[in-house]
Amino acid sequence: MTKEADTRSYRLINGVFYPEEASQLLLTLIEDKISFHKRNDWSRRERFGEVDRSSVQRVKELRQTKADLAALIAEAAAAGMKLTISGNIEITLTPE
């Protein structure tokens, strides 16, 4: 690996989904992220006796995103629409 930053992109989600499928896909992804941050906070509390403020904040943000997405998916379902979802992850490797 070089001493310069290296950025790579990966396509995680790309397709057209019925509302039920979109709900399962997106809300499961968000729940997994919430669980990840809750575990981080718990671990920090157990090991150091302090709150992981960034994880606590991120859980709040993710819960709001989950509520927003649930409302959007419900709207699509009520209108008989499908959802086109695309999601990429970008990872940058940087030297220490």
PyMOL commands that set and color helices and strands:
alter all, ss='L'
color gray80, all
select helices_A, chain A and resi 19-48+53-78
alter helices_A, ss='H'
color red, helices_A
select strands_A, chain A and resi 6-17+83-93
alter strands_A, ss='S'
color yellow, strands_A
deselect
rebuild
show_as cartoon
